Amino acid sequence: MKENMASLMAKDAEVLLHPASSITALLANGPDMITSAKGSTVTDANGRELLDAVGGLWCVNVGYGRKELADAMQQAAQQISYYHTFSNASNPWQVALAEKLLSKAPEQMTKIFFGSSGSDANDTIIKLVWHYFALKGQHSKTKMIAREQGYHGTSISTASLTGLGGFHKEFPLPLDFVLRTECPHFYTRGKAGETEEQFCDRLIDEVAQLIEREGAENIGAFFAEPIHAAGGVIEPPKGYYPKLQSLLKANDILLVADEVVCGYGRLGKWFGSQVLDIKPDFMATAKGLTSGYFPMSAVFMTQDIWEVMKLGSEKLGAFSHGYTYSGHPIGAAVALANLEIIEKEGLVELAGETGRYLHEQLQAEIGDHPHVAEIRGRGLIAGVQLVANKASKLLPDPAEKWPLKVANACREAGVIVRPLPSVGTIAISPPLVITREEVDQLVSVLKQAIDSVTFGN
């Protein structure tokens, strides 16, 4: 096996283009081959165990190696393997899953559309917003507002929504249907002498001016992660969402909550919208829906939107959108088993409790560190803001690559964290089953890594 694994690792760069990866780094260093995993720990090709404090890509909520999910996958695969859901075809698993999801969602949500990823969930919502307003005779409402440093996917449309410049370089992106507004991060975007409340009001006023400038009759929706994930683990200031919702409603603009990271318990409730008092018209979810065990997404929508689409169907016939794997029976079976684990083991509540402990320990160990400015987030998501100078709020020089160096130092010590270089931040989003002992290990290793990189030890 070792000889075979070595051969596979050597061939990796010859046959693969990796997502969101450096080709030159792969050629120089080879792949980071992971061969097995259990709980919150993954094992690499050298047999080295690593505490995964990122949960894969913010997604392995119930932890690795859950036999219940493998059994659900096997049973569904043996019974049906696959059948499409086009032309009103269905399967028992997707119906049961939709019913379960709606029982956990904000009360205004009444219908589900299934896909395969967070990107296709947000892409679907873009099309649904266009379709909804077109059916109402408001054909000009095609533009979408999205925030700086927001992340909504990497398809052509969702990379356009994404407000991280690295996803646009050397692509003809973003497309011109996207309108950009300020990132709601008081620490980096607040003006001198400005209070957080004043910052919030300025953000809302900027959105109001954007709507006035572009025309409400031309804008369909506003896309927002409850808490920015890849953009820095950033929560807007208090009062932001209620004020934003009032402004959008007054201008007949829909609110989309991108819950791909925040959903399924990470913030201590089933969805981030429930934590931050957001009342969206659409929700995009994926990742934690199956804990990453199967590619699947779920779009939630309100009854009002569905009623308009029903009237449209009377006029147009079939709804002309869908994916080969929408409502995949195996994916739905896995998602049902995943949600059962979350319920049975109380992982939503546990995420809140362990999350509080995580943030307490981070504050205690590195809150006063001269090169740590903020520790952001809620529940089991955290962002550690690195700074070159705390007094002046000077962020690290990107050329110094502090986030990457800290992440590498953590990995050398047996812990995986995620560097967010565009904002000088270290991201943490472990499985919801992480133990307090593992939290202690994570925080201790992170502190040592930050010391090593920032003090040059």
C-alpha positions as CSV (number, residue, x, y, z in Angstrom):
1,M,0.0,0.0,0.0
2,K,2.8,2.4,0.9
3,E,4.5,1.8,-2.5
4,N,1.1,2.3,-4.3
5,M,0.4,5.5,-2.3
6,A,3.8,6.9,-3.1
7,S,3.1,6.2,-6.8
8,L,-0.3,7.9,-6.6
9,M,1.2,11.0,-4.9
10,A,3.9,11.2,-7.6
11,K,1.3,11.1,-10.4
12,D,-1.1,13.6,-8.8
13,A,0.3,16.7,-10.5
14,E,0.5,14.8,-13.8
15,V,-3.2,14.1,-14.0
16,L,-5.0,16.6,-11.8
17,L,-5.9,20.3,-11.8
18,H,-6.8,21.0,-8.1
19,P,-9.5,23.5,-7.1
20,A,-8.4,26.7,-5.4
21,S,-4.8,25.5,-5.4
22,S,-1.4,26.7,-6.6
23,I,-0.1,24.6,-9.5
24,T,3.5,25.7,-8.8
25,A,3.2,24.6,-5.1
26,L,1.8,21.3,-6.1
27,L,4.7,20.7,-8.6
28,A,7.2,21.7,-6.0
29,N,5.8,20.0,-2.9
30,G,3.4,17.3,-4.1
31,P,-0.1,16.8,-2.8
32,D,-1.3,16.8,0.8
33,M,-2.7,13.3,0.6
34,I,-5.4,12.4,3.2
35,T,-6.1,8.7,3.5
36,S,-8.5,8.3,6.4
37,A,-10.4,10.2,9.1
38,K,-12.4,9.7,12.3
39,G,-14.2,12.1,14.5
40,S,-12.3,15.5,14.3
41,T,-9.1,13.9,13.1
42,V,-7.7,13.1,9.7
43,T,-4.7,10.9,8.8
44,D,-2.3,11.6,6.0
45,A,-0.4,9.2,3.7
46,N,2.5,9.1,6.2
47,G,0.2,7.9,9.0
48,R,0.3,11.3,10.8
49,E,-2.9,12.3,12.6
50,L,-4.1,15.9,12.4
51,L,-6.8,17.7,14.3
52,D,-9.0,19.2,11.6
53,A,-10.1,22.5,13.0
54,V,-11.7,23.5,9.7
55,G,-14.1,20.6,9.3
56,G,-13.0,19.8,5.8
57,L,-14.2,23.0,4.2
58,W,-16.6,24.3,6.9
59,C,-18.7,21.2,6.4
60,V,-18.0,18.0,8.3
61,N,-20.5,18.9,11.1
62,V,-21.1,15.4,12.5
63,G,-17.5,14.4,12.2
64,Y,-15.6,11.9,10.1
65,G,-16.2,8.2,9.9
66,R,-19.9,8.0,10.9
67,K,-21.1,4.5,10.1
68,E,-24.7,5.6,10.2
69,L,-24.1,7.8,7.1
70,A,-22.2,5.0,5.3
71,D,-25.0,2.6,6.0
72,A,-27.7,5.0,4.8
73,M,-25.7,5.5,1.6
74,Q,-25.3,1.8,1.1
75,Q,-29.0,1.0,1.7
76,A,-30.2,3.7,-0.7
77,A,-27.7,2.7,-3.3
78,Q,-28.7,-0.9,-3.2
79,Q,-32.4,0.0,-3.4
80,I,-32.4,2.6,-6.1
81,S,-28.9,4.0,-6.9
82,Y,-30.3,6.9,-8.9
83,Y,-33.4,8.3,-10.6
84,H,-34.0,11.9,-11.7
85,T,-36.6,14.3,-10.4
86,F,-37.4,16.0,-13.7
87,S,-41.0,15.9,-15.1
88,N,-42.4,15.5,-11.6
89,A,-40.6,12.3,-10.9
90,S,-39.7,11.9,-7.2
91,N,-38.3,9.5,-4.6
92,P,-39.3,8.9,-1.0
93,W,-36.1,10.2,0.5
94,Q,-36.3,13.7,-1.0
95,V,-39.8,14.2,0.2
96,A,-39.0,13.1,3.8
97,L,-35.8,15.3,3.7
98,A,-37.7,18.4,2.5
99,E,-40.3,17.9,5.2
100,K,-37.6,17.5,7.9
101,L,-35.7,20.6,6.6
102,L,-38.8,22.8,6.7
103,S,-39.5,21.8,10.2
104,K,-36.1,23.3,11.3
105,A,-36.2,26.4,9.0
106,P,-37.5,29.9,9.7
107,E,-41.3,29.7,9.6
108,Q,-41.8,31.6,6.4
109,M,-39.9,28.9,4.4
110,T,-42.3,26.4,2.8
111,K,-40.6,24.9,-0.3
112,I,-37.3,23.3,-1.1
113,F,-35.2,22.9,-4.3
114,F,-32.3,20.4,-4.2
115,G,-29.0,20.6,-6.0
116,S,-25.4,19.5,-5.5
117,S,-23.4,22.4,-4.1
118,G,-23.5,25.9,-2.5
119,S,-22.5,27.4,-5.8
120,D,-25.4,25.8,-7.6
121,A,-27.8,26.8,-4.8
122,N,-26.9,30.4,-5.2
123,D,-26.9,30.2,-8.9
124,T,-30.4,28.7,-8.7
125,I,-31.6,31.5,-6.5
126,I,-30.3,34.1,-9.0
127,K,-32.5,32.5,-11.7
128,L,-35.4,32.1,-9.3
129,V,-35.2,35.9,-8.5
130,W,-35.2,36.7,-12.2
131,H,-38.0,34.3,-12.9
132,Y,-40.1,35.5,-9.9
133,F,-40.0,39.2,-11.0
134,A,-40.4,38.4,-14.7
135,L,-43.6,36.4,-13.9
136,K,-44.9,39.5,-12.0
137,G,-44.1,41.7,-15.1
138,Q,-41.1,43.3,-13.5
139,H,-38.6,42.2,-16.1
140,S,-36.0,44.9,-15.3
141,K,-35.4,43.7,-11.8
142,T,-32.3,41.7,-12.8
143,K,-29.5,43.2,-10.7
144,M,-28.2,41.7,-7.4
145,I,-26.5,43.5,-4.6
146,A,-23.6,41.6,-2.9
147,R,-21.0,42.7,-0.3
148,E,-17.3,43.2,-0.5
149,Q,-15.5,40.2,1.0
150,G,-18.6,38.1,0.7
151,Y,-18.3,34.5,-0.7
152,H,-21.1,32.9,-2.7
153,G,-19.4,30.4,-4.9
154,T,-17.2,30.0,-8.0
155,S,-19.5,29.4,-10.9
156,I,-19.7,32.2,-13.4
157,S,-22.7,33.9,-11.7
158,T,-21.7,33.1,-8.1
159,A,-18.1,34.1,-8.6
160,S,-19.6,37.4,-9.8
161,L,-21.5,37.7,-6.5
162,T,-18.4,36.8,-4.5
163,G,-16.6,39.9,-3.4
164,L,-13.1,38.5,-3.1
165,G,-10.9,39.9,-5.9
166,G,-8.8,36.7,-6.3
167,F,-11.8,35.0,-7.8
168,H,-12.0,37.6,-10.6
169,K,-8.4,38.0,-11.6
170,E,-7.7,37.0,-15.3
171,F,-11.4,36.1,-15.7
172,P,-13.9,38.5,-17.3
173,L,-15.6,38.7,-13.9
174,P,-17.7,40.0,-12.2
175,L,-20.5,40.1,-14.7
176,D,-22.4,43.4,-14.7
177,F,-25.6,42.2,-13.0
178,V,-23.8,42.5,-9.7
179,L,-23.8,45.7,-7.6
180,R,-21.2,45.8,-4.9
181,T,-21.7,47.4,-1.4
182,E,-19.4,47.7,1.6
183,C,-18.2,44.9,3.8
184,P,-19.8,45.2,7.2
185,H,-16.6,45.0,9.2
186,F,-16.3,47.7,11.7
187,Y,-12.6,47.0,12.6
188,T,-11.3,47.4,9.1
189,R,-14.0,49.6,7.5
190,G,-15.0,51.9,10.3
191,K,-13.8,55.6,10.0
192,A,-11.8,57.4,12.6
193,G,-14.1,58.6,15.4
194,E,-17.0,56.6,14.1
195,T,-19.0,54.5,16.5
196,E,-20.2,51.1,15.6
197,E,-23.8,52.4,15.5
198,Q,-22.7,55.2,13.1
199,F,-20.9,52.7,11.0
200,C,-24.0,50.6,10.8
201,D,-26.1,53.6,9.7
202,R,-23.5,54.6,7.1
203,L,-23.6,51.1,5.6
204,I,-27.4,51.1,5.4
205,D,-27.3,54.6,3.9
206,E,-24.8,53.4,1.3
207,V,-27.2,50.7,0.3
208,A,-30.0,53.2,0.1
209,Q,-27.9,55.5,-2.1
210,L,-27.0,52.5,-4.3
211,I,-30.7,51.6,-4.7
212,E,-31.6,55.2,-5.5
213,R,-28.7,55.5,-8.0
214,E,-29.5,52.2,-9.8
215,G,-33.2,52.3,-9.4
216,A,-35.2,49.9,-7.2
217,E,-37.1,48.8,-10.4
218,N,-33.8,47.3,-11.6
219,I,-32.7,45.4,-8.5
220,G,-34.0,41.9,-7.6
221,A,-32.2,40.8,-4.5
222,F,-29.5,41.4,-1.9
223,F,-27.2,38.4,-1.1
224,A,-25.7,38.1,2.4
225,E,-24.0,35.5,4.5
226,P,-25.3,35.8,8.1
227,I,-21.6,35.8,9.0
228,H,-19.0,36.1,6.3
229,A,-17.0,32.9,6.2
230,A,-14.2,32.9,3.6
231,G,-14.2,36.7,3.7
232,G,-12.9,36.8,7.3
233,V,-15.6,35.4,9.7
234,I,-17.2,38.8,9.9
235,E,-20.5,39.6,11.6
236,P,-22.2,42.9,10.8
237,P,-22.8,45.5,13.6
238,K,-25.8,45.3,15.8
239,G,-28.9,46.5,14.1
240,Y,-27.6,45.9,10.6
241,Y,-30.0,43.2,9.5
242,P,-33.3,44.8,10.8
243,K,-32.4,48.1,9.2
244,L,-31.3,46.4,6.0
245,Q,-34.5,44.3,5.8
246,S,-36.7,47.4,6.3
247,L,-34.9,49.2,3.4
248,L,-35.1,46.2,1.1
249,K,-38.8,45.6,1.8
250,A,-39.6,49.2,1.1
251,N,-38.0,48.9,-2.3
252,D,-39.4,45.4,-3.2
253,I,-36.0,43.8,-3.1
254,L,-35.7,40.2,-1.9
255,L,-33.2,39.2,0.8
256,V,-31.1,36.0,0.2
257,A,-29.4,34.4,3.2
258,D,-26.4,32.4,2.1
259,E,-26.4,29.8,4.9
260,V,-23.9,27.4,3.2
261,V,-21.5,27.7,6.1
262,C,-23.7,29.0,8.9
263,G,-26.4,26.4,8.5
264,Y,-27.0,23.1,10.2
265,G,-26.0,24.0,13.7
266,R,-22.6,25.8,13.4
267,L,-23.8,28.9,15.2
268,G,-25.7,27.1,18.0
269,K,-29.1,27.2,16.2
270,W,-30.1,25.3,13.1
271,F,-29.6,28.3,10.9
272,G,-27.6,31.6,11.2
273,S,-30.8,33.5,10.2
274,Q,-32.3,32.3,13.5
275,V,-29.3,33.6,15.5
276,L,-29.1,37.0,13.9
277,D,-32.9,37.6,13.4
278,I,-32.8,37.6,9.7
279,K,-36.1,36.9,7.8
280,P,-34.9,36.0,4.3
281,D,-37.0,35.3,1.2
282,F,-34.5,32.6,0.1
283,M,-31.9,30.6,1.9
284,A,-29.0,28.7,0.2
285,T,-27.6,25.7,2.1
286,A,-25.2,22.9,1.4
287,K,-22.0,21.6,3.2
288,G,-23.5,20.7,6.7
289,L,-26.6,19.3,5.0
290,T,-24.8,16.0,4.5
291,S,-21.7,16.9,6.6
292,G,-19.8,16.7,3.3
293,Y,-20.5,12.9,2.9
294,F,-22.5,13.5,-0.3
295,P,-22.6,16.5,-2.7
296,M,-26.0,18.1,-2.0
297,S,-27.6,21.5,-1.6
298,A,-31.0,22.8,-0.6
299,V,-32.6,26.1,-1.5
300,F,-35.4,27.3,0.8
301,M,-38.1,29.7,-0.5
302,T,-41.2,31.3,0.9
303,Q,-44.8,30.5,0.0
304,D,-45.2,33.9,-1.7
305,I,-42.5,33.1,-4.2
306,W,-43.8,29.6,-4.8
307,E,-47.4,31.0,-5.4
308,V,-46.0,33.3,-8.1
309,M,-44.2,30.4,-9.7
310,K,-47.4,28.3,-9.6
311,L,-49.2,31.0,-11.5
312,G,-46.3,31.1,-14.0
313,S,-46.5,27.4,-14.5
314,E,-50.1,27.8,-15.6
315,K,-48.8,30.1,-18.3
316,L,-45.5,28.6,-19.2
317,G,-45.8,24.9,-18.4
318,A,-42.6,23.3,-17.0
319,F,-40.2,25.2,-14.8
320,S,-37.1,25.3,-17.0
321,H,-34.4,24.8,-14.5
322,G,-32.9,21.8,-12.8
323,Y,-29.9,19.5,-12.4
324,T,-29.3,15.8,-13.2
325,Y,-28.7,15.2,-9.5
326,S,-31.4,17.4,-8.0
327,G,-33.1,15.4,-5.2
328,H,-30.6,12.5,-5.6
329,P,-32.1,9.6,-3.5
330,I,-28.7,8.6,-2.1
331,G,-27.9,12.2,-1.1
332,A,-31.3,12.7,0.4
333,A,-30.9,9.4,2.4
334,V,-27.5,10.6,3.7
335,A,-28.8,14.0,4.6
336,L,-31.7,12.4,6.5
337,A,-29.3,10.2,8.5
338,N,-27.0,13.2,9.1
339,L,-29.9,15.3,10.5
340,E,-30.9,12.4,12.7
341,I,-27.4,12.3,14.2
342,I,-27.5,16.1,14.7
343,E,-30.9,15.8,16.5
344,K,-30.1,12.6,18.5
345,E,-26.7,13.8,19.8
346,G,-27.9,17.4,20.4
347,L,-25.1,18.8,18.2
348,V,-26.8,22.1,17.6
349,E,-26.9,22.8,21.3
350,L,-23.4,21.3,21.7
351,A,-22.1,23.6,19.1
352,G,-23.3,26.6,21.1
353,E,-21.8,25.2,24.3
354,T,-18.5,24.1,22.9
355,G,-18.4,27.3,20.8
356,R,-18.6,29.4,23.9
357,Y,-15.8,27.5,25.4
358,L,-13.7,27.9,22.2
359,H,-14.2,31.6,22.2
360,E,-13.4,31.9,25.9
361,Q,-10.2,30.0,25.5
362,L,-9.2,32.0,22.4
363,Q,-9.8,35.2,24.3
364,A,-7.9,33.9,27.4
365,E,-4.9,32.7,25.5
366,I,-4.4,35.1,22.6
367,G,-7.0,37.9,23.2
368,D,-4.2,40.2,24.5
369,H,-1.6,39.1,22.0
370,P,0.1,42.2,20.4
371,H,-0.5,40.7,17.0
372,V,-4.1,39.7,17.4
373,A,-6.7,42.4,17.0
374,E,-10.0,40.6,17.1
375,I,-11.4,37.2,17.7
376,R,-14.6,37.1,15.8
377,G,-17.5,34.7,15.2
378,R,-20.1,32.7,17.1
379,G,-20.6,29.1,18.0
380,L,-18.1,26.8,16.3
381,I,-16.8,29.4,13.8
382,A,-14.0,31.8,14.7
383,G,-11.8,34.2,12.9
384,V,-8.5,35.4,14.5
385,Q,-7.5,38.8,13.0
386,L,-3.7,39.2,12.8
387,V,-2.2,42.7,12.8
388,A,1.3,44.0,12.3
389,N,0.5,46.9,14.7
390,K,-2.4,46.7,17.1
391,A,-2.4,50.4,18.1
392,S,-2.7,51.6,14.5
393,K,-4.8,48.6,13.2
394,L,-2.2,48.0,10.6
395,L,-2.8,44.6,8.9
396,P,0.1,42.3,8.0
397,D,1.9,43.0,4.8
398,P,0.5,40.4,2.3
399,A,4.0,39.7,1.1
400,E,4.9,38.4,4.6
401,K,2.2,35.7,4.3
402,W,1.5,35.6,8.0
403,P,-1.8,33.6,7.7
404,L,-0.2,31.0,5.6
405,K,2.8,30.7,7.8
406,V,0.7,30.4,10.9
407,A,-1.4,27.7,9.3
408,N,1.7,25.9,8.2
409,A,3.1,26.1,11.8
410,C,-0.1,24.7,13.2
411,R,0.0,21.9,10.7
412,E,3.5,21.0,11.7
413,A,2.2,20.8,15.3
414,G,-0.7,18.5,14.3
415,V,-3.6,21.0,13.8
416,I,-5.3,22.2,10.6
417,V,-6.6,25.8,10.5
418,R,-7.4,27.8,7.4
419,P,-5.5,30.9,6.3
420,L,-7.6,33.8,4.8
421,P,-4.8,35.8,3.3
422,S,-6.9,38.6,1.8
423,V,-7.9,39.7,5.2
424,G,-5.0,38.6,7.4
425,T,-7.2,36.1,9.3
426,I,-7.0,32.6,10.6
427,A,-10.3,30.7,10.3
428,I,-11.6,28.0,12.6
429,S,-14.7,25.8,11.9
430,P,-14.2,22.4,13.5
431,P,-16.7,19.5,13.4
432,L,-19.5,20.1,15.9
433,V,-18.3,16.9,17.7
434,I,-15.0,18.5,18.7
435,T,-14.2,17.9,22.4
436,R,-13.0,20.4,24.9
437,E,-9.7,18.6,25.1
438,E,-9.3,19.0,21.4
439,V,-10.3,22.7,21.7
440,D,-7.5,23.1,24.3
441,Q,-5.1,21.4,21.8
442,L,-6.2,23.7,19.0
443,V,-5.8,26.9,21.0
444,S,-2.4,25.9,22.5
445,V,-1.0,25.1,19.1
446,L,-2.5,28.2,17.5
447,K,-0.9,30.4,20.2
448,Q,2.5,28.9,19.7
449,A,2.2,29.3,15.9
450,I,1.2,32.9,16.1
451,D,4.1,33.6,18.5
452,S,6.5,31.8,16.2
453,V,5.5,33.7,13.1
454,T,4.9,37.2,14.5
455,F,7.9,37.2,16.9
456,G,10.2,35.3,14.5
457,N,11.0,32.6,17.0
